Amino acid sequence: MRETIQIALVGNPNSGKTSLFNALTGLNQKVGNFPGVTVDKKSGQTTISESMTATIIDLPGTYSLYPRREDEWVAYRVLMNQDAEVKPEMVVLIADASNLKRNLLFASQIIDLKMPVVIGLTMMDLAKQKGIKIDIPELERELGVPIIPINPRKNKGIPQLKKAIEQTALHLYKTPVRDFINNAALAPAAVKDVQEVVADLSDYEAIHYLINHESFALADGLQDKIESIEVSHKFNHTKTQAEEILQRYQRIGTILKQSVSEPSPLQKSLLTEKLDDILLHRRWGYLILLSVLFLLFQSVFWLAEYPMNFIEWSFAEIGGFFNRVLPEAWWSDLIINGLIAGIGGIVIFIPQIMILFGLITILEDTGYMARISFLTDKLMRKVGLNGKSVMPMISGFACAVPAIMSARNIESKKERLLTIFVTPLMSCSARLPVYTILIGLVIPKTNLLGFIGVQGLVMMGLYLLGPVMALVTSYVARFFINIKEKSYFILELPVYRAPRWKNVLVTMVSKAKIFVVDAGKVIMVISLILWVLSSYGPGDRMANVHAKYEQLAQQHPEQADELDREKSSELLGNSYAGILGKSIEPAIEPLGYDWKIGIALITSFAAREVFVGTMATLYSVEGGDDADESTLTEKLHAATRADGSKVYTLATGVSLMIFYVFAMQCMSTLAIVKRETRSWKWPIWQLVYMTGLAYVMSLLAFQLLR
C-alpha cells in the first residue's frame, strides 16, 4: 500500500509555481475554498514513487511571511500550522533563478520554520540568457536543503524533484540545525518565554507568534499569556521585522557572492525588454491591444463554425430519428423535446467555450495579460480604479464568480469595492451562447473589406460594451463610496514565454467540463421543468383547445398539417409556461420581446446560458412532430407574432443582446458578492442598477432600430 503525504507548494508570484502544479497533477485537480474565506484551494494528486503518492496543495503566491492580502494570509496560516484542514508534512518551494535574491528571502524564512523543504529552481533558461551562472551544490550547502533545477513547461527535472521529495519525506535530508540568521537574538527573552508556553516552536516561529498571535486560532488563555509576554518585554513589531529582513538580505548577499556569478549591468537588453518597448508603447500599445482582442473574437467564430454546424446537424438528426421510431406518448415527447433539446442546447457551445478559454490561457501564459494591466492603469485611475482592477475585469470575461474573488488582491478597500461593483458587467462565457445564437439570427454573415467578418465585429462590440459601461459606472459610483485611502499600483511583469500547450489543453478541457457538468445540470433541470410547464396547463383551457381543433380537423381534413401547427402553438400559449410569459409580456413588449422571450428572461436568472435551452424546449414543444427535423436557429428564424410579423428582427435581436450585456442574471454572482463584501447592500444595489440599466439601454436600442 502506498504512503500518501501532503505537500504545500509555495513560491513568489510568477515564479512558475502553477506550471509545476499542472505538470505534477495534470487533470487530477480539484478546486475548493479554504474554510472561512473565499480564496481558491487548488489541490491535486501525483505519484512520487512506487511506494509514495502525494496530495499537492497549491498555496497562493506570496513574497514573504509577512502577509498583507487575504490570499497571502491563507498561505501564511498554513505555513504557521494555523489551518484546521491543511497540515502539510513538507514544503516544495519554487524559486526563480533569474531573480534569486528576492526569492531567497521567502525561502530563508520557510527554512527557519524548521519544516522539511525542497527547492525547485525554475527559469534557469532565462538566467542563462541574462548571463547568470549558479553553483547549485554550493547553494545547497549554504541553505542546507535540496535544490533541483526544473522546467515544468518541458517536464525537465520532474523525476529528480520527485526523488528529492521522497528522500526528504523519508528523512534522508535533515532540516538545517542552524537558523539562516540568529532569530533568537532579535528578541532573546521574549522568544524564550513564548517557547515555554507553546511547545515545539522554532525561534523564528516564536517571533511570528509575538507579531501575529491575534490572528491565530489560539485559546483565550494562551492569547493572554503571549500578549503579556509581548507587553512585559516591550516587543516592537516593526523594529524586529526590519532587523530580520536586513539580516536576511545581508546573509543572502554573502551567499550569492559565493554561489552566483552575474554579468555587468551594462549587458544588452533581453528580448522581453525589446518587446515591451513595442507592446507597452504609449500609442502603439493600445492599437496592438485592440488588434489582439479583435483577432480573439474573430477566431471564436472562425474556428468554431464547422464543429458547431456538425453538432447542430447531429442533434437535429438524432431528434428526427427518435421522433420516427418512438411511439406517440408523453414519455417520448419528454425524451425528444425535453431531454434531447436540452442536451443539444448545452453541447453545441462547447467548441466556442473551449476556443475562448484556450486563447485567453495563451495570453496569460505568454505574459501579455499582465501588460494589459500596465497599459490600462492610467485610464483606470481616472474612474476610481487602478491597474490591478484590470485582471478581475478580464477574468470576468470567463466567469464573474472567480473574477470577483480575485479582487482581494487589491489593497485599497474603495478600489476593491468598485471593482466588485462593476466586474459583472464583463460578458462572461455564460453569455457567449446567447450572443452566438442571436448574432447568427439577425446579423448577416458578410465580410467587410473581404476578410473582416461582420458577425465577429458585432461579437467584439458586445464584449467591449461591458468594459466601457463598467468605466462609466465606476466613475459615477466612486462619488458614493466614502472611503478615502491612498492606493499604489505595483506590478511585476513576467517575462515573455512560449505558451504551455499542455496547460492550454488542460484548461480548455476543464472549462468545457465545468460548463457541461455545472451549467449543464442547471440547464437540464430547467429544460425538463419547462417541458412540464409548457406541455401542461389548466385542464379546462387545454381541453378547450383540443376540442376546438378536433372539430376543425373534421371540418377541414385537407388542412391537417397547418391545423397541427396552430394547435401546438395555441396549446403552448395556454400552458402554465404560456400563462407565466404572457403575464409579464406588457412590461417587456416595449423592448421588442414576446412572451416566450419573457419566459427565457425569467429562467436565465438561474444562469444566463439557460436562455438557449429554454428557447430550444419552448420551440420544440410548439413545433410538434416536425420540429426535430430543423435546428433551433431555423425555428427561431421562422418564429412569427400573432400578426404574422417576424419575432427576431434586427431591432429585437440587438435589444436582447444589449439586455444580456448589462443585466445581472446570475444568482451565483450575487451570492459571491455578498460573501466578499459581507453585506447584502452591495449585491442588492448591483441587481437594481444593472437591471435598470439593461432595461433602459435595450429600450433605446429597440426604439432606434425598429
Residue pairs with C-beta under 8 A, 6 or more apart in sequence:
2 50
2 51
2 52
2 53
3 51
3 52
3 53
3 169
4 52
4 53
4 54
4 55
5 48
5 52
5 53
5 54
5 55
5 89
5 90
5 169
6 54
6 55
6 57
6 86
6 87
6 88
6 89
7 54
7 55
7 56
7 57
7 88
7 89
7 90
7 91
7 92
7 165
8 57
8 59
8 78
8 79
8 86
8 88
8 90
8 91
8 92
9 17
9 20
9 21
9 56
9 57
9 58
9 59
9 91
9 92
9 94
10 17
10 59
10 62
10 75
10 79
10 91
10 92
10 93
10 94
10 106
10 110
11 17
11 61
11 93
11 94
11 95
11 103
11 106
12 61
12 62
12 63
12 94
12 95
12 96
12 99
12 102
12 103
12 106
13 61
13 62
13 63
13 492
14 61
14 96
14 492
14 494
15 61
15 94
15 95
15 96
15 103
15 122
15 123
16 94
16 96
16 120
16 122
16 123
16 150
16 152
17 58
17 61
17 94
18 58
19 122
19 152
19 153
19 500
19 503
20 92
20 94
20 120
20 122
20 150
20 152
21 29
21 42
21 44
21 56
21 58
22 29
22 152
22 500
22 502
22 503
22 506
23 152
23 153
23 155
23 158
23 502
24 44
24 46
24 56
24 158
25 44
25 45
25 46
25 56
26 44
26 506
27 506
27 509
27 510
28 44
28 45
28 46
29 42
29 43
29 44
29 510
30 42
30 43
30 44
31 40
31 41
31 42
32 40
32 41
32 43
33 39
33 40
33 41
34 41
34 74
34 83
34 85
34 86
35 83
35 84
35 85
37 70
37 73
37 74
38 405
38 408
38 672
38 675
38 676
39 60
39 70
39 71
39 74
39 405
39 408
40 60
40 402
40 405
41 57
41 86
42 57
42 58
43 55
43 56
43 57
43 58
44 55
44 56
44 58
45 53
45 54
45 55
45 56
46 53
46 54
46 56
46 162
47 53
47 54
48 54
48 162
48 165
48 166
48 169
49 162
49 163
49 166
52 166
52 169
54 165
56 92
57 78
57 86
57 88
59 74
59 75
59 78
59 79
60 71
60 72
60 74
60 75
61 71
61 75
62 71
62 72
62 75
62 76
62 106
63 102
63 105
63 106
64 105
64 106
64 109
64 245
65 76
65 79
65 106
65 109
65 110
65 208
66 241
67 73
67 75
67 76
68 411
69 408
69 409
69 411
70 408
71 408
71 409
73 215
74 83
76 212
77 83
77 215
77 216
78 86
78 88
79 91
79 110
79 113
79 115
80 113
80 205
80 208
80 212
80 216
81 87
82 216
82 217
84 217
88 115
89 116
89 169
90 115
90 116
90 117
90 118
90 165
90 168
90 169
91 110
91 115
91 116
91 117
91 118
92 117
92 118
92 119
92 120
92 161
92 165
93 106
93 107
93 110
93 117
93 118
93 119
93 120
94 119
94 120
94 122
95 103
95 104
95 107
95 119
95 120
95 121
95 122
96 102
96 103
96 122
96 123
97 121
97 122
97 123
97 124
97 126
97 127
97 132
97 134
97 149
98 123
98 126
98 127
98 130
98 132
98 495
99 123
100 127
100 132
100 134
100 256
100 260
101 249
101 252
101 253
101 256
104 143
104 252
104 255
104 256
105 245
105 248
105 249
105 252
107 117
107 119
107 143
108 143
108 180
108 181
108 248
108 251
108 252
109 180
109 204
109 248
110 117
111 117
111 143
111 144
111 145
111 175
111 176
111 180
112 179
112 180
112 181
112 183
112 202
112 203
112 204
113 202
113 204
113 205
114 175
114 202
114 204
114 205
115 175
116 168
116 169
116 171
116 173
116 175
117 145
117 168
117 175
118 145
118 146
118 148
118 161
118 164
118 165
118 168
118 173
119 143
119 145
119 146
119 147
119 148
120 148
120 150
120 157
120 161
121 134
121 136
121 147
121 148
121 149
121 150
122 150
122 151
122 152
123 495
124 134
124 149
124 151
125 151
126 495
127 134
129 270
129 271
130 262
130 263
130 267
130 270
131 262
131 263
131 267
132 260
132 261
132 262
132 263
133 260
133 261
134 259
134 260
135 258
135 259
135 260
136 147
136 149
136 259
138 258
138 259
139 147
139 255
139 259
139 260
140 146
140 147
142 255
142 258
142 259
143 176
143 180
143 255
144 175
144 176
144 178
145 173
145 175
145 176
146 164
146 167
146 168
146 173
148 157
148 160
148 161
148 164
149 156
149 157
150 156
150 157
150 158
150 160
150 161
151 157
152 158
152 500
153 497
153 498
153 500
164 173
167 173
179 202
179 203
179 204
180 248
180 251
181 244
181 247
181 248
181 251
182 247
183 191
183 202
183 203
183 204
183 206
183 207
183 244
184 191
184 192
184 203
186 207
186 240
186 243
186 244
187 207
187 210
187 233
187 235
187 240
189 233
190 206
190 210
190 229
190 230
190 233
190 235
191 203
191 206
191 207
191 210
193 229
193 233
194 201
194 206
194 209
194 210
194 226
194 229
195 201
195 203
195 206
197 222
197 225
197 226
197 229
198 206
198 209
198 222
198 226
201 209
207 240
207 244
209 216
209 226
210 226
210 229
210 230
210 235
210 237
210 240
211 237
211 240
211 241
213 223
213 226
213 227
213 230
214 223
218 226
229 235
270 495
271 496
272 367
272 495
272 496
275 496
276 371
276 493
278 284
278 285
278 288
279 285
279 288
279 368
279 371
280 371
280 374
280 375
281 288
285 371
285 375
286 375
289 372
289 375
292 363
292 368
293 460
293 463
293 464
294 456
294 460
296 356
296 359
296 360
296 363
297 456
297 459
297 460
297 463
298 452
298 453
298 456
298 460
299 355
299 359
300 352
300 355
300 356
300 359
300 432
300 456
300 459
301 453
301 455
301 456
301 459
302 453
302 456
303 351
303 355
304 351
304 352
304 355
307 351
308 348
308 349
308 351
308 352
308 436
311 344
311 347
311 348
311 350
311 351
312 344
312 348
312 631
312 632
312 633
313 631
315 340
315 343
315 344
315 347
315 348
315 631
316 628
316 629
316 630
316 631
318 340
319 336
319 340
319 341
319 344
319 620
319 627
319 628
319 629
320 628
320 629
322 332
322 335
322 336
322 340
322 628
323 336
323 625
323 628
323 629
326 332
326 335
326 336
330 535
333 531
333 535
333 621
334 528
334 531
336 620
336 628
337 531
337 535
337 617
337 620
337 621
337 627
337 628
338 527
338 528
338 530
338 531
338 617
339 524
339 527
339 528
340 628
341 527
341 613
341 616
341 617
341 620
341 632
342 523
342 524
342 527
342 528
342 613
342 616
342 617
343 524
344 616
344 632
345 433
345 523
345 527
345 612
345 613
345 615
345 616
345 617
345 632
346 515
346 516
346 519
346 520
346 523
346 524
346 613
347 516
348 433
349 432
349 433
349 436
349 515
349 609
349 612
350 512
350 515
350 516
352 432
352 433
352 436
353 429
353 432
353 511
353 512
353 515
354 508
354 509
354 511
354 512
355 508
356 397
356 398
356 429
356 432
357 398
357 429
357 507
357 508
357 511
358 504
358 505
358 507
358 508
360 369
360 394
360 397
360 398
361 499
361 503
361 504
361 507
361 508
362 499
362 504
363 369
365 497
365 498
365 499
365 500
365 503
365 504
366 496
366 497
366 498
366 499
367 493
367 494
367 495
367 496
367 497
368 496
369 391
369 394
370 491
370 492
370 493
370 494
371 493
372 390
372 394
373 387
373 388
373 390
373 391
373 491
374 387
374 491
374 493
376 387
376 390
377 386
377 387
377 390
377 489
379 471
380 386
380 387
380 389
380 390
380 471
381 489
382 475
383 471
383 472
383 474
383 475
383 478
384 414
384 415
384 418
384 474
384 475
384 477
384 478
385 415
385 418
385 419
385 474
386 410
386 412
386 415
386 487
386 489
387 489
387 491
388 409
388 410
388 415
388 489
388 491
389 407
389 410
389 415
389 418
389 419
391 406
391 409
392 403
392 404
392 406
392 407
392 410
392 419
392 420
392 423
393 403
393 419
393 422
393 423
393 426
393 467
393 470
394 403
394 426
395 402
395 403
395 406
396 403
396 404
396 423
396 424
396 425
396 426
396 428
396 466
397 426
397 427
397 428
397 429
397 463
398 428
398 429
398 511
399 428
399 429
399 430
400 423
400 424
400 426
400 428
400 666
400 669
400 672
401 668
401 669
401 672
403 423
403 426
404 420
404 423
404 424
404 669
404 672
404 673
404 676
405 672
405 676
407 416
407 419
407 420
407 423
407 676
408 416
408 676
410 416
410 419
410 487
411 487
411 488
412 483
412 485
412 486
412 487
413 483
413 485
414 478
414 481
414 483
414 484
414 485
414 487
415 487
417 481
417 483
417 677
417 682
418 474
418 477
418 478
418 481
420 673
420 676
420 677
420 682
421 473
421 474
421 477
421 682
421 685
421 686
422 470
422 471
422 473
422 474
422 477
423 470
424 664
424 666
424 669
424 673
424 686
424 690
425 466
425 467
425 469
425 470
425 473
425 661
425 662
425 690
426 466
426 467
426 470
427 435
427 462
427 463
427 465
427 466
427 661
428 608
428 666
429 511
429 515
430 519
430 607
430 608
430 609
430 666
431 608
431 609
431 660
431 661
432 609
433 609
433 611
433 612
434 604
434 608
434 609
434 611
434 612
434 656
434 657
434 660
435 459
435 462
435 657
435 660
436 459
437 612
437 615
437 632
437 633
437 636
438 648
438 653
438 656
438 657
439 455
439 458
439 459
439 653
439 657
440 455
440 633
441 633
441 636
441 637
441 648
441 653
442 648
442 649
442 650
442 652
442 653
442 654
443 454
443 455
443 458
443 650
443 653
444 454
445 453
445 454
445 455
446 453
446 454
447 453
447 454
448 454
448 457
462 657
462 661
465 658
465 661
466 661
466 662
469 661
469 662
469 693
473 689
473 693
515 609
519 607
519 609
522 606
522 607
522 610
523 607
523 609
523 610
523 613
524 613
526 603
526 606
526 610
526 613
526 614
527 613
527 614
527 616
527 617
530 577
530 599
530 603
530 613
530 614
530 617
530 618
531 617
531 621
533 575
533 576
533 577
533 580
534 572
534 575
534 576
534 577
534 578
534 617
534 618
534 621
534 622
535 575
535 621
536 542
536 575
536 576
537 571
537 574
537 575
537 576
537 578
537 579
538 574
538 576
538 579
541 574
542 571
542 574
542 575
545 567
545 570
545 571
545 574
546 567
546 571
548 570
549 563
549 566
549 567
549 570
552 559
552 563
553 560
553 563
556 563
564 624
564 625
565 623
565 624
567 624
568 621
568 622
568 623
568 624
569 622
572 578
572 618
572 621
572 622
573 582
573 595
577 599
577 618
578 595
580 598
580 599
580 602
581 594
581 595
581 596
581 598
581 599
582 595
582 598
584 595
584 598
584 602
585 593
585 594
585 595
585 598
588 597
588 598
588 601
590 699
590 702
590 703
591 655
591 656
591 659
591 695
591 698
591 699
591 702
592 649
592 651
592 652
592 655
592 656
592 702
592 706
593 601
593 652
593 655
593 656
594 641
594 647
596 615
596 618
596 619
596 639
596 647
597 647
597 656
599 614
599 618
600 610
600 611
600 614
600 615
600 618
601 611
601 659
601 665
603 610
603 611
603 614
604 610
604 611
604 614
604 665
605 665
605 666
605 667
606 667
607 665
607 666
607 667
607 668
608 660
608 665
608 666
611 660
612 632
615 632
615 636
616 632
619 627
619 632
619 635
619 636
619 639
620 627
620 628
620 635
621 627
623 630
623 635
627 635
636 647
636 648
637 648
639 646
639 647
639 648
640 646
640 647
641 647
649 706
650 705
651 701
651 702
651 704
651 705
651 706
652 702
654 701
654 702
654 705
655 698
655 699
655 701
655 702
655 705
656 698
658 694
658 697
658 698
658 701
659 694
659 695
659 697
659 698
660 694
661 694
661 697
662 690
662 693
662 694
662 697
662 698
663 690
663 691
663 694
664 670
664 686
664 687
664 690
664 691
670 683
670 686
670 687
671 683
673 682
673 683
673 686
674 680
674 682
674 683
677 683
